[in-house]
Amino acid sequence: MKTNPQAAPVVYESWGQRVVFGSGTARHDVAAEIARLGAQRVLLIAAEGERAVAEEICQDIPVAAVFADVRPHVPADVATAVRAVALEHDADLLLSVGGGSTTGAAKAAALTTGLPILAVPTTYAGSEATPVWGITEDGRKRTGTDPKVLPRVVVYDASLMLTLPTRLSVTSGLNALAHCVDSWWAPRHNPMSSALAAEGVRSLAASLPRVAADGQDIEARRDILFGTYLGAVAFAGAGSGLHHKICHVLGGAYDLEHSATHAVVLPHVAGFNLPAAPDAARRLGTALGNPEDPFSALLDLYARLDAPRSLHALGLSEEDVEHAADLVAGHVPPSNPRSVTRDDLLALLGRACRGETGLLVPPPG
């Protein structure tokens, strides 16, 4: 067989996980999966706002303790506290019911205890399908990858999303879309993760406007969950690209709302990278139904969703932009399709802070 000596080698690492999709079946599915795992002392991790939903789901399982001090970006003291509760109650499984912050708290516990996680997402964060953890201390969000933190089982239930407010549905769904787009230029981007990401974009772009128009459209909610999962698996395989590096820095340093930050930043990173990333542009345009102008198609989707556009509205001031650019500059992945200068970051973050529309930025020369 002839080989092309110039063809780049492909390395793809998949992560083993059991995923259960349903609608109105979370209580049954969680009980069945916990019985299958043989857990007898479950630590339930759920924020106060998710307590009622979590207790309904947990009626048929052996809960040994509840941890409710969930906070965004997993502050180090939260990580310490959840680990202590798991050890104190001799937990043999971590059950997270909630969004990305809740899953993140479970991951922080799993990182040091090795306990398995069963995740029941109530947003479209996607963290449940990745081996990536993050802990914030002294204004810096440290992230890493470890198979111990990948939830052993994920139970998706579209009916749990019916009470998710429209704005959070939109920002969380765009966070999922960012997993897809960033996978096309992340450090380990590869044909498998790129294909998953393209299908994720298709699913999300078709279903998010339906949910924005009718929050009770359960079929659309389920389609978003499929897109969320595909994007998260793509992200797990490809790694963290420029978009996620920016958002992790902003979240850790300025405690900005997680999903809304992703929603605001995405079109700015896309506008910067797409002119230097023809394969990503082709995939995005095809997935959004506009191969000739993928960036305009992305902006059109944002307009249909009335998505947030301003980092200033989330708490970032114009005075913070220079410091933020300096922080991000040390985290730009070498895989990015074009070089990124401090001036580039100042311009990108400045536009995002002011709420200006993302721009296509051609490479110099």
Secondary structure per residue as TSV (DSSP state, phi and psi in degrees):
chain	resnum	aa	ss	phi	psi
A	1	M	-	360.0	133.8
A	2	K	-	-79.5	143.1
A	3	T	-	-123.0	154.4
A	4	N	-	-94.3	111.0
A	5	P	T	-65.0	-17.3
A	6	Q	T	-93.9	-5.4
A	7	A	S	-70.3	131.8
A	8	A	-	-71.9	139.3
A	9	P	-	-67.1	151.0
A	10	V	-	-114.5	126.4
A	11	V	-	-123.4	122.5
A	12	Y	-	-131.4	125.5
A	13	E	-	-110.7	120.5
A	14	S	-	-98.2	160.5
A	15	W	-	-122.0	128.1
A	16	G	-	-75.6	129.3
A	17	Q	-	-161.6	143.3
A	18	R	E	-99.2	130.0
A	19	V	E	-126.2	130.0
A	20	V	E	-119.7	120.3
A	21	F	E	-103.8	139.3
A	22	G	E	-163.4	179.7
A	23	S	S	-138.8	114.7
A	24	G	S	77.3	17.3
A	25	T	-	-119.7	10.6
A	26	A	H	-59.3	-45.1
A	27	R	H	-59.4	-47.1
A	28	H	H	-66.1	-45.8
A	29	D	H	-66.8	-39.8
A	30	V	H	-64.5	-45.3
A	31	A	H	-60.9	-41.8
A	32	A	H	-66.7	-40.3
A	33	E	H	-71.2	-36.4
A	34	I	H	-68.1	-38.4
A	35	A	H	-64.1	-39.7
A	36	R	H	-63.7	-36.0
A	37	L	H	-78.6	-15.4
A	38	G	T	75.9	22.1
A	39	A	-	-75.6	141.6
A	40	Q	S	-122.3	-16.7
A	41	R	S	-136.5	92.5
A	42	V	E	-94.2	130.2
A	43	L	E	-93.8	113.4
A	44	L	E	-84.9	125.1
A	45	I	E	-113.6	113.6
A	46	A	-	-156.8	132.2
A	47	A	-	-66.0	160.3
A	48	E	G	-55.9	-36.5
A	49	G	G	-67.2	-18.3
A	50	E	G	-104.9	4.1
A	51	R	H	-59.6	-45.4
A	52	A	H	-63.5	-44.4
A	53	V	H	-62.2	-44.1
A	54	A	H	-63.8	-42.5
A	55	E	H	-65.7	-35.3
A	56	E	H	-64.4	-42.8
A	57	I	H	-66.2	-31.8
A	58	C	G	-93.5	11.6
A	59	Q	G	-61.1	-27.9
A	60	D	G	-110.1	20.9
A	61	I	S	-129.1	157.5
A	62	P	-	-84.5	88.5
A	63	V	E	-84.8	121.1
A	64	A	E	-90.7	-28.1
A	65	A	E	-164.0	164.0
A	66	V	E	-126.8	134.0
A	67	F	E	-116.1	120.7
A	68	A	-	-117.7	-4.1
A	69	D	-	-82.3	64.8
A	70	V	-	-91.9	132.1
A	71	R	-	-138.2	151.0
A	72	P	T	-59.0	146.7
A	73	H	T	66.6	9.6
A	74	V	-	46.9	75.8
A	75	P	B	-56.5	151.6
A	76	A	H	-58.1	-35.0
A	77	D	H	-68.8	-30.6
A	78	V	H	-67.7	-42.7
A	79	A	H	-58.8	-44.0
A	80	T	H	-63.7	-42.1
A	81	A	H	-67.2	-43.8
A	82	V	H	-68.5	-34.6
A	83	R	H	-63.9	-41.3
A	84	A	H	-64.4	-40.8
A	85	V	H	-65.3	-41.2
A	86	A	H	-60.7	-42.6
A	87	L	H	-72.1	-40.6
A	88	E	H	-60.3	-37.8
A	89	H	T	-100.1	10.7
A	90	D	T	51.8	45.1
A	91	A	-	-65.2	145.8
A	92	D	S	-115.6	1.6
A	93	L	E	-159.3	143.6
A	94	L	E	-105.3	121.8
A	95	L	E	-110.9	110.6
A	96	S	E	-100.6	129.0
A	97	V	E	-125.1	106.0
A	98	G	E	157.3	-159.7
A	99	G	S	-91.1	-159.0
A	100	G	H	-63.9	-33.3
A	101	S	H	-66.6	-37.5
A	102	T	H	-68.6	-46.0
A	103	T	H	-60.1	-39.1
A	104	G	H	-62.5	-38.1
A	105	A	H	-65.4	-40.8
A	106	A	H	-63.1	-40.2
A	107	K	H	-64.3	-37.5
A	108	A	H	-62.3	-38.3
A	109	A	H	-69.6	-42.8
A	110	A	H	-65.2	-30.5
A	111	L	H	-59.2	-37.6
A	112	T	H	-103.4	-24.8
A	113	T	H	-95.1	-22.5
A	114	G	-	75.0	7.5
A	115	L	-	-69.3	144.1
A	116	P	-	-72.3	153.4
A	117	I	E	-115.8	136.7
A	118	L	E	-113.7	119.6
A	119	A	E	-107.0	134.2
A	120	V	E	-121.2	95.0
A	121	P	E	-72.1	144.7
A	122	T	S	-120.4	5.9
A	123	T	S	-136.2	-174.2
A	124	Y	S	-104.4	36.1
A	125	A	-	-63.8	-38.9
A	126	G	-	85.7	-9.7
A	127	S	G	-58.7	-28.3
A	128	E	G	-63.6	-17.5
A	129	A	G	-109.0	14.7
A	130	T	-	-127.0	155.0
A	131	P	-	-92.1	23.7
A	132	V	E	-96.1	131.3
A	133	W	E	-117.0	159.5
A	134	G	E	-148.0	135.0
A	135	I	E	-136.3	134.8
A	136	T	E	-107.5	131.2
A	137	E	E	-148.6	132.4
A	138	D	T	54.8	40.1
A	139	G	T	74.5	11.7
A	140	R	E	-124.1	128.0
A	141	K	E	-96.7	111.9
A	142	R	E	-88.3	136.3
A	143	T	E	-127.7	157.7
A	144	G	E	-161.1	174.8
A	145	T	E	-123.1	130.4
A	146	D	-	-153.6	126.6
A	147	P	G	-59.3	-21.2
A	148	K	G	-63.5	-28.0
A	149	V	G	-92.2	-7.1
A	150	L	S	-68.9	119.7
A	151	P	-	-53.3	134.3
A	152	R	S	-65.3	-37.7
A	153	V	E	-137.2	142.4
A	154	V	E	-121.1	129.3
A	155	V	E	-111.4	109.7
A	156	Y	E	-95.6	134.2
A	157	D	E	-137.5	109.0
A	158	A	G	-60.3	-28.3
A	159	S	G	-67.5	-22.7
A	160	L	G	-70.3	-15.6
A	161	M	G	-91.5	-6.8
A	162	L	T	-66.0	-25.2
A	163	T	T	-96.5	2.2
A	164	L	S	-68.7	121.6
A	165	P	-	-57.3	153.6
A	166	T	H	-57.1	-46.3
A	167	R	H	-61.4	-44.1
A	168	L	H	-69.6	-33.8
A	169	S	H	-59.5	-42.8
A	170	V	H	-68.2	-50.7
A	171	T	H	-66.7	-39.2
A	172	S	H	-67.0	-38.8
A	173	G	H	-66.2	-35.9
A	174	L	H	-72.8	-28.5
A	175	N	H	-60.4	-44.0
A	176	A	H	-62.4	-40.0
A	177	L	H	-62.8	-36.3
A	178	A	H	-64.7	-34.0
A	179	H	H	-58.4	-42.1
A	180	C	H	-65.4	-54.0
A	181	V	H	-64.1	-43.8
A	182	D	H	-64.8	-24.7
A	183	S	T	-66.8	-18.5
A	184	W	T	-79.1	-12.4
A	185	W	S	-138.6	18.3
A	186	A	S	-73.7	167.8
A	187	P	T	-57.4	-33.2
A	188	R	T	-112.3	29.6
A	189	H	-	-59.0	143.0
A	190	N	-	-156.7	165.7
A	191	P	H	-60.0	-34.5
A	192	M	H	-69.4	-50.7
A	193	S	H	-65.4	-33.7
A	194	S	H	-65.4	-38.3
A	195	A	H	-67.8	-42.0
A	196	L	H	-60.8	-42.7
A	197	A	H	-63.3	-40.2
A	198	A	H	-62.7	-42.7
A	199	E	H	-67.9	-34.7
A	200	G	H	-62.0	-44.3
A	201	V	H	-60.1	-43.7
A	202	R	H	-58.8	-47.3
A	203	S	H	-64.8	-44.3
A	204	L	H	-68.8	-43.5
A	205	A	H	-65.6	-31.9
A	206	A	H	-78.4	-30.2
A	207	S	H	-101.1	-28.7
A	208	L	H	-60.7	-44.2
A	209	P	H	-62.2	-31.4
A	210	R	H	-66.8	-40.3
A	211	V	H	-71.8	-35.9
A	212	A	H	-62.3	-32.1
A	213	A	H	-83.2	-32.1
A	214	D	-	-148.5	99.1
A	215	G	T	-64.5	-12.8
A	216	Q	T	-96.3	8.5
A	217	D	-	-77.4	92.0
A	218	I	H	-70.2	-29.4
A	219	E	H	-66.4	-39.8
A	220	A	H	-65.7	-39.4
A	221	R	H	-59.2	-41.6
A	222	R	H	-68.3	-37.9
A	223	D	H	-64.1	-37.2
A	224	I	H	-63.5	-38.9
A	225	L	H	-62.5	-40.0
A	226	F	H	-61.7	-46.7
A	227	G	H	-63.3	-38.7
A	228	T	H	-60.1	-46.7
A	229	Y	H	-64.5	-44.6
A	230	L	H	-61.1	-43.3
A	231	G	H	-64.5	-39.5
A	232	A	H	-67.5	-39.3
A	233	V	H	-66.7	-39.2
A	234	A	H	-61.1	-44.9
A	235	F	H	-62.5	-40.5
A	236	A	H	-62.2	-36.1
A	237	G	H	-80.1	-31.9
A	238	A	H	-95.1	-27.8
A	239	G	-	95.8	-173.4
A	240	S	-	-97.2	117.0
A	241	G	-	-92.8	-169.1
A	242	L	H	-55.8	-43.2
A	243	H	H	-57.0	-50.1
A	244	H	H	-69.6	-34.0
A	245	K	H	-60.7	-43.8
A	246	I	H	-61.7	-48.4
A	247	C	H	-67.5	-36.2
A	248	H	H	-66.0	-40.2
A	249	V	H	-64.1	-46.7
A	250	L	H	-64.0	-41.1
A	251	G	H	-65.6	-43.8
A	252	G	H	-70.3	-40.7
A	253	A	H	-81.1	-32.5
A	254	Y	H	-123.6	3.4
A	255	D	-	53.2	43.8
A	256	L	-	-78.4	152.1
A	257	E	-	-56.4	126.7
A	258	H	H	-62.1	-61.3
A	259	S	H	-67.6	-36.1
A	260	A	H	-66.5	-35.3
A	261	T	H	-61.5	-44.8
A	262	H	H	-60.5	-41.8
A	263	A	H	-62.8	-41.6
A	264	V	H	-69.8	-43.2
A	265	V	H	-75.1	-32.2
A	266	L	H	-53.0	-51.7
A	267	P	H	-65.0	-23.7
A	268	H	H	-74.9	-42.3
A	269	V	H	-67.4	-41.7
A	270	A	H	-61.2	-43.6
A	271	G	H	-64.1	-30.6
A	272	F	H	-77.0	-42.6
A	273	N	H	-87.2	-34.5
A	274	L	G	-56.1	-39.1
A	275	P	G	-61.2	-20.3
A	276	A	G	-107.4	8.1
A	277	A	-	-132.6	75.0
A	278	P	H	-61.6	-35.9
A	279	D	H	-66.5	-42.2
A	280	A	H	-63.7	-41.1
A	281	A	H	-62.5	-41.6
A	282	R	H	-63.3	-45.1
A	283	R	H	-65.5	-43.7
A	284	L	H	-64.7	-45.0
A	285	G	H	-62.3	-41.7
A	286	T	H	-64.3	-43.8
A	287	A	H	-66.6	-31.8
A	288	L	H	-93.8	0.7
A	289	G	T	79.0	20.4
A	290	N	-	-143.9	75.9
A	291	P	T	-61.3	-25.8
A	292	E	T	-75.3	-30.4
A	293	D	-	-145.5	73.2
A	294	P	H	-63.0	-33.6
A	295	F	H	-68.3	-42.4
A	296	S	H	-62.5	-35.9
A	297	A	H	-63.6	-39.0
A	298	L	H	-64.9	-44.8
A	299	L	H	-64.4	-35.6
A	300	D	H	-63.4	-40.6
A	301	L	H	-61.5	-43.7
A	302	Y	H	-59.2	-41.5
A	303	A	H	-64.6	-40.4
A	304	R	H	-64.8	-30.7
A	305	L	H	-91.9	-6.6
A	306	D	T	50.5	49.6
A	307	A	-	-73.9	152.3
A	308	P	-	-64.1	146.7
A	309	R	-	-124.4	-13.0
A	310	S	-	-118.5	125.4
A	311	L	S	-71.6	-27.6
A	312	H	G	-60.4	-40.4
A	313	A	G	-65.8	-19.7
A	314	L	G	-92.8	-7.1
A	315	G	T	122.2	0.4
A	316	L	-	-90.8	126.2
A	317	S	-	-93.2	161.8
A	318	E	G	-59.1	-33.4
A	319	E	G	-67.4	-22.2
A	320	D	G	-81.2	-16.1
A	321	V	H	-62.2	-43.5
A	322	E	H	-63.2	-44.3
A	323	H	H	-63.4	-41.8
A	324	A	H	-61.9	-41.3
A	325	A	H	-62.5	-40.3
A	326	D	H	-63.4	-40.6
A	327	L	H	-66.1	-43.2
A	328	V	H	-68.6	-34.1
A	329	A	H	-54.7	-31.7
A	330	G	T	-82.2	1.0
A	331	H	T	-123.1	9.3
A	332	V	-	-68.3	123.3
A	333	P	-	-67.9	139.4
A	334	P	T	-63.6	-17.4
A	335	S	T	-77.4	-9.2
A	336	N	S	-56.4	139.5
A	337	P	S	-65.9	-12.1
A	338	R	S	-145.0	157.3
A	339	S	-	-68.1	153.1
A	340	V	-	-127.9	115.0
A	341	T	-	-93.2	168.1
A	342	R	H	-61.3	-38.9
A	343	D	H	-63.0	-37.6
A	344	D	H	-59.9	-45.4
A	345	L	H	-66.2	-39.8
A	346	L	H	-59.3	-43.9
A	347	A	H	-67.2	-46.1
A	348	L	H	-62.4	-50.4
A	349	L	H	-69.4	-32.6
A	350	G	H	-64.0	-45.2
A	351	R	H	-63.1	-41.8
A	352	A	H	-66.3	-36.7
A	353	C	H	-65.2	-44.1
A	354	R	H	-77.7	-10.5
A	355	G	T	79.8	23.3
A	356	E	-	-76.6	156.9
A	357	T	-	-67.6	140.3
A	358	G	-	-57.6	146.0
A	359	L	-	-120.6	146.9
A	360	L	-	-73.5	124.1
A	361	V	-	-115.3	101.5
A	362	P	-	-67.0	147.4
A	363	P	-	-60.9	151.2
A	364	P	-	-63.9	146.5
A	365	G	-	84.5	360.0
